[in-house]
Amino acid sequence: MACSRTTARPPAKALRWLAVSVLLLAPFAAAALTVLLQVACPLYVRGKHTGFCDYQSNDLLGGWVSGVIVAFLCDAVFLAIVCGLSARQAGTEPASARLY
């Protein structure tokens, strides 16, 4: 049986970098996701080229794209908070690990 050894805590610097990166890139990713969702499902196209999301001038999905984007941004903020808290915890050394 093979046993791998790793450090118990990730480096705090990498976690801080990840938290800041997520906060800075989330608005751009949300904008790209909005465009991709609207292209994949043409919500507000009228006429002959209407997709399955629009039937007889009614939006059948009820503007769901905004809900998806809000959920995405909430998840990004939550991830940044968790990474930031983990970086703070990884940066502090527990009293039991100190050598006296």
Secondary structure, DSSP 8 states (H G I E B T S, - for coil): -------SS--HHHHHHHHHHHHHHHHHHHHHHHHHHHHHS-TT--STT--TTEETTEETT-SHHHHHHHHHHHHHHHHHHHHHHHHHHHHS--GGG---
